[in-house]
Amino acid sequence: MSRRRFEVAPLSIYGTSTIGVYIFTNNTLTIVPMDVPDKVVNSIRDTLGTSVLKASLAKSPLIGIFMVGNDNGVLVPSIVTEDEVNELKKNGLNVSIIRTRYTAIANLILTNNRKTIVSPIIEKEYVGLIRDTLGTEVIVDEVCGTYLVGSIAVANDKGVLLSPEAKDEDVRKVKDYFGLTVNVGTVNRGRSFLRGGLVVNNNGGLVGSDTTGFEIVRIMQVFGGV
């Protein structure tokens, strides 16, 4: 069976290129807001090679901010509703509610299927739950001089892209920990908060519609081994 080519598709949601705040994906399921048009859903399905679920979290479309995870499990904040959690579980997800004081937990956790970096501002008592749910090794650390480790970096099982604020020591640290290709890059014409404009799994990536060809080439190099 031939290896699937890593695809990257430009996208806008609600007329904005900050698509990462609205979308969560792993390698089998992508979750989008309830009112995303079918045309966009079809593009997401084709690019990421997953099924697509329309849902809400905390009665909000901000799925990419409130959910973080991988193929083993997902974490959501305590502001989600019971019905929302049940819907996720019904669609095959292993869901844990992390009752941290922070709600935008996707900005605070960087993960793939093997490794996870947790922001030092997340309360220590939740690190074990994060480890068990995601099924990964976990370290607690800052990246690029910020606790927003899930905001300034994006990872899949092939590579990690870091904000251009990353110093050589940041690149080296993340490379040593993940054991993968690590590089720096931007989205949406120079934006360094990468996750706001970039959603990736092992099959492909979605980028904000303002992302340039040069930025897309870097994304394909890091995440697709191109």
GIQUITA-V604522 format. One record per residue. N is the residue number from 1. RES is the residue in one letter. SS is DSSP state (alpha for helix, beta for strand, coil for the rest). NEAR is the number of other C-alpha atoms within 10 Angstrom. Layout:
n->N res->RES ss->SS near->NEAR
n->N res->RES ss->SS near->NEAR
//
This chain:
n->1 res->M ss->coil near->3
n->2 res->S ss->coil near->4
n->3 res->R ss->coil near->6
n->4 res->R ss->coil near->11
n->5 res->R ss->coil near->12
n->6 res->F ss->coil near->20
n->7 res->E ss->beta near->18
n->8 res->V ss->beta near->22
n->9 res->A ss->beta near->17
n->10 res->P ss->beta near->20
n->11 res->L ss->beta near->21
n->12 res->S ss->coil near->17
n->13 res->I ss->beta near->20
n->14 res->Y ss->coil near->11
n->15 res->G ss->coil near->9
n->16 res->T ss->beta near->12
n->17 res->S ss->coil near->21
n->18 res->T ss->coil near->25
n->19 res->I ss->alpha near->26
n->20 res->G ss->alpha near->26
n->21 res->V ss->alpha near->24
n->22 res->Y ss->coil near->24
n->23 res->I ss->coil near->25
n->24 res->F ss->beta near->28
n->25 res->T ss->beta near->26
n->26 res->N ss->coil near->25
n->27 res->N ss->coil near->18
n->28 res->T ss->coil near->18
n->29 res->L ss->beta near->21
n->30 res->T ss->beta near->21
n->31 res->I ss->beta near->23
n->32 res->V ss->beta near->26
n->33 res->P ss->beta near->21
n->34 res->M ss->coil near->12
n->35 res->D ss->coil near->12
n->36 res->V ss->coil near->15
n->37 res->P ss->coil near->11
n->38 res->D ss->alpha near->9
n->39 res->K ss->alpha near->9
n->40 res->V ss->alpha near->14
n->41 res->V ss->alpha near->18
n->42 res->N ss->alpha near->12
n->43 res->S ss->alpha near->15
n->44 res->I ss->alpha near->26
n->45 res->R ss->alpha near->16
n->46 res->D ss->alpha near->15
n->47 res->T ss->alpha near->20
n->48 res->L ss->alpha near->27
n->49 res->G ss->coil near->21
n->50 res->T ss->coil near->19
n->51 res->S ss->beta near->16
n->52 res->V ss->beta near->18
n->53 res->L ss->beta near->17
n->54 res->K ss->beta near->14
n->55 res->A ss->beta near->18
n->56 res->S ss->coil near->24
n->57 res->L ss->beta near->22
n->58 res->A ss->coil near->18
n->59 res->K ss->coil near->13
n->60 res->S ss->beta near->13
n->61 res->P ss->coil near->20
n->62 res->L ss->coil near->20
n->63 res->I ss->alpha near->25
n->64 res->G ss->alpha near->25
n->65 res->I ss->alpha near->25
n->66 res->F ss->alpha near->27
n->67 res->M ss->beta near->27
n->68 res->V ss->beta near->25
n->69 res->G ss->beta near->27
n->70 res->N ss->coil near->27
n->71 res->D ss->coil near->18
n->72 res->N ss->coil near->17
n->73 res->G ss->coil near->20
n->74 res->V ss->beta near->21
n->75 res->L ss->beta near->23
n->76 res->V ss->beta near->25
n->77 res->P ss->beta near->23
n->78 res->S ss->coil near->17
n->79 res->I ss->coil near->15
n->80 res->V ss->coil near->18
n->81 res->T ss->coil near->14
n->82 res->E ss->alpha near->10
n->83 res->D ss->alpha near->11
n->84 res->E ss->alpha near->15
n->85 res->V ss->alpha near->19
n->86 res->N ss->alpha near->12
n->87 res->E ss->alpha near->15
n->88 res->L ss->alpha near->18
n->89 res->K ss->alpha near->13
n->90 res->K ss->alpha near->10
n->91 res->N ss->coil near->10
n->92 res->G ss->coil near->11
n->93 res->L ss->coil near->19
n->94 res->N ss->coil near->18
n->95 res->V ss->beta near->19
n->96 res->S ss->beta near->20
n->97 res->I ss->beta near->17
n->98 res->I ss->beta near->20
n->99 res->R ss->coil near->15
n->100 res->T ss->coil near->17
n->101 res->R ss->coil near->12
n->102 res->Y ss->coil near->16
n->103 res->T ss->coil near->19
n->104 res->A ss->coil near->21
n->105 res->I ss->alpha near->25
n->106 res->A ss->alpha near->25
n->107 res->N ss->alpha near->26
n->108 res->L ss->coil near->24
n->109 res->I ss->beta near->28
n->110 res->L ss->beta near->27
n->111 res->T ss->beta near->26
n->112 res->N ss->coil near->25
n->113 res->N ss->coil near->19
n->114 res->R ss->coil near->16
n->115 res->K ss->beta near->20
n->116 res->T ss->beta near->25
n->117 res->I ss->beta near->23
n->118 res->V ss->beta near->28
n->119 res->S ss->coil near->24
n->120 res->P ss->coil near->18
n->121 res->I ss->coil near->15
n->122 res->I ss->coil near->18
n->123 res->E ss->coil near->13
n->124 res->K ss->alpha near->13
n->125 res->E ss->alpha near->10
n->126 res->Y ss->alpha near->13
n->127 res->V ss->alpha near->18
n->128 res->G ss->alpha near->11
n->129 res->L ss->alpha near->15
n->130 res->I ss->alpha near->23
n->131 res->R ss->alpha near->17
n->132 res->D ss->alpha near->14
n->133 res->T ss->alpha near->19
n->134 res->L ss->alpha near->27
n->135 res->G ss->coil near->19
n->136 res->T ss->coil near->18
n->137 res->E ss->beta near->16
n->138 res->V ss->beta near->21
n->139 res->I ss->beta near->15
n->140 res->V ss->beta near->17
n->141 res->D ss->coil near->16
n->142 res->E ss->coil near->18
n->143 res->V ss->beta near->26
n->144 res->C ss->coil near->19
n->145 res->G ss->coil near->12
n->146 res->T ss->beta near->15
n->147 res->Y ss->coil near->20
n->148 res->L ss->coil near->23
n->149 res->V ss->coil near->25
n->150 res->G ss->coil near->30
n->151 res->S ss->coil near->25
n->152 res->I ss->coil near->26
n->153 res->A ss->beta near->29
n->154 res->V ss->beta near->26
n->155 res->A ss->beta near->27
n->156 res->N ss->coil near->28
n->157 res->D ss->coil near->20
n->158 res->K ss->coil near->18
n->159 res->G ss->beta near->23
n->160 res->V ss->beta near->25
n->161 res->L ss->beta near->26
n->162 res->L ss->beta near->28
n->163 res->S ss->coil near->24
n->164 res->P ss->coil near->18
n->165 res->E ss->coil near->15
n->166 res->A ss->coil near->19
n->167 res->K ss->coil near->15
n->168 res->D ss->alpha near->9
n->169 res->E ss->alpha near->11
n->170 res->D ss->alpha near->17
n->171 res->V ss->alpha near->21
n->172 res->R ss->alpha near->14
n->173 res->K ss->alpha near->14
n->174 res->V ss->alpha near->19
n->175 res->K ss->alpha near->16
n->176 res->D ss->alpha near->12
n->177 res->Y ss->alpha near->15
n->178 res->F ss->alpha near->22
n->179 res->G ss->coil near->15
n->180 res->L ss->coil near->17
n->181 res->T ss->beta near->19
n->182 res->V ss->beta near->23
n->183 res->N ss->beta near->22
n->184 res->V ss->beta near->19
n->185 res->G ss->coil near->24
n->186 res->T ss->coil near->26
n->187 res->V ss->beta near->27
n->188 res->N ss->coil near->22
n->189 res->R ss->coil near->14
n->190 res->G ss->coil near->15
n->191 res->R ss->beta near->18
n->192 res->S ss->coil near->20
n->193 res->F ss->coil near->24
n->194 res->L ss->alpha near->26
n->195 res->R ss->alpha near->30
n->196 res->G ss->alpha near->27
n->197 res->G ss->alpha near->28
n->198 res->L ss->beta near->27
n->199 res->V ss->beta near->27
n->200 res->V ss->beta near->27
n->201 res->N ss->coil near->29
n->202 res->N ss->coil near->21
n->203 res->N ss->coil near->22
n->204 res->G ss->beta near->25
n->205 res->G ss->beta near->24
n->206 res->L ss->beta near->24
n->207 res->V ss->beta near->28
n->208 res->G ss->beta near->23
n->209 res->S ss->coil near->20
n->210 res->D ss->coil near->19
n->211 res->T ss->coil near->21
n->212 res->T ss->coil near->16
n->213 res->G ss->alpha near->10
n->214 res->F ss->alpha near->12
n->215 res->E ss->alpha near->17
n->216 res->I ss->alpha near->21
n->217 res->V ss->alpha near->14
n->218 res->R ss->alpha near->18
n->219 res->I ss->alpha near->28
n->220 res->M ss->alpha near->17
n->221 res->Q ss->alpha near->17
n->222 res->V ss->alpha near->22
n->223 res->F ss->alpha near->28
n->224 res->G ss->alpha near->24
n->225 res->G ss->coil near->12
n->226 res->V ss->coil near->11
//
